[in-house]
Amino acid sequence: MKVLITGGAGFIGCHLSRRFIEKGHEVTVVDMLHPYYSIERKKRQLFFIEEAGNFSFYQLNLLDEEKTMQLFKELKPEAVVHLAAIPGVAPSLKQPLEYVDYDIKATINALKAAGETGTKHVLFASSSSVYGNQHGGPVKEEMATGQVVSPYAAAKYSAESFCQAYQHLYGFQLTILRFFTVYGPWGRPDMAMAKFIKKALKDQEIPLYGTHTTRDYTYIEDIINGIEASMYHEHETEIFNLGSSYPVAIEQLVSILTDHFPKLKSIQKGKRAGDVNHTWADISKANKLLGYKPQVTIEEGIRRTIEWFKAYEAY
Ligand SMILES: NC(=O)c1ccc[n+]([C@@H]2O[C@H](COP(=O)([O-])OP(=O)(O)OC[C@H]3O[C@@H](n4cnc5c(N)ncnc54)[C@H](O)[C@@H]3O)[C@@H](O)[C@H]2O)c1
């Protein structure tokens, strides 16, 4: 299948591109190499894809409507996995308009180009943040009501609405995937897991934002399995949570890291604005329709991530 992966030079994108190349798909990556984190690192992620086989790469900002349409006309992809966005909650508080541009406007350009050029299936990378602050048990897909707590989440929620609108206008198959705190090799350097491991390796104390907060950490390989399964599944429009359904308290995370770094020290910095207290995915829908079943425990995922850091990241 001809698959276009936007944001393919990013963390999730580089793993997904490799998987699709390995499965024999014709893969094209579109990425502007946004400086949200090091461009050098994104180039290394492109090399990581290259190790798996041939693919095409276009450096393009999807905010450029004309060039985006031109590229889609040229490629005529059968499926588009739209991962391109600027992620991260904290920076969205400082630069909310950037998120309107990169997470909403660029998405509209991709949706319009996909619709106009006959793309059969659009898969959109959304986020657990669209659930806002919910208390109690795991969240089901229908529980996102728009009561979000950060500009990043508002942008993702809005982009989901545009996906629905363009599905209605063009009739392509639409899959909205809500990822829950993804980590693993090549994990985004701005995320807690990567920051903590990097600091631990340098014998530096790790900053904690709040107490008893929980995150449904999901290992990258499980996320890729979920994206792949959803690409092959036939439906008109579906939303799926892709998480572990195993929330880990910050104290538990520190304890697992301490098994690897016995001298680990942490410092409490207090809760950050825009952060939700808990995330916990109900994954029964993805399990039932896609056969999605996370395989990698948090202990094993952290062990593999530390191994990767030691082998690939200078520290
Ligand atoms: N990593 C997670 O835990 C997580 C959780 C929930 C949702 N998501 C979503 O999954 C997607 C991928 O996340 P990631 O962690 O791989 O992030 P990432 O920053 O590593 O990858 C995103 C890529 O998109 C590219 N990009 C951004 N704007 C672009 C534009 N206008 N044109 C072309 N390229 C552009 C960036 O250069 C980057 O390489 C994002 O949409 C993110 O919001 C990620």
The ligand as an ORCA input file, in Angstrom:
! r2SCAN-3c Opt
* xyz 0 1
  N       4.586     10.805     22.219
  C       3.453     10.775     22.905
  O       3.418     10.347     24.070
  C       2.162     11.251     22.291
  C       0.990     11.148     23.058
  C      -0.200     11.579     22.497
  C      -0.234     12.069     21.221
  N       0.919     12.170     20.506
  C       0.835     12.713     19.147
  O       1.484     11.814     18.250
  C       2.103     12.556     17.198
  C       3.577     12.193     17.103
  O       4.185     12.497     18.339
  P       5.735     12.293     18.630
  O       5.882     12.062     20.073
  O       6.299     11.357     17.644
  O       6.253     13.785     18.333
  P       7.538     14.308     17.488
  O       7.657     15.748     17.808
  O       8.701     13.430     17.756
  O       7.060     14.118     15.986
  C       6.243     15.052     15.309
  C       6.915     15.385     13.983
  O       6.043     16.250     13.231
  C       6.863     17.175     12.521
  N       6.026     18.351     12.201
  C       5.431     19.187     13.080
  N       4.726     20.129     12.419
  C       4.890     19.884     11.091
  C       4.418     20.509      9.906
  N       3.640     21.607      9.942
  N       4.781     19.990      8.711
  C       5.578     18.892      8.639
  N       6.069     18.265      9.736
  C       5.720     18.748     10.948
  C       8.002     17.487     13.477
  O       9.149     17.978     12.800
  C       8.235     16.129     14.145
  O       9.293     15.424     13.521
  C       1.845     14.024     17.497
  O       0.701     14.433     16.782
  C       1.561     14.030     18.980
  O       0.767     15.124     19.370
  C       2.124     11.763     21.006
*
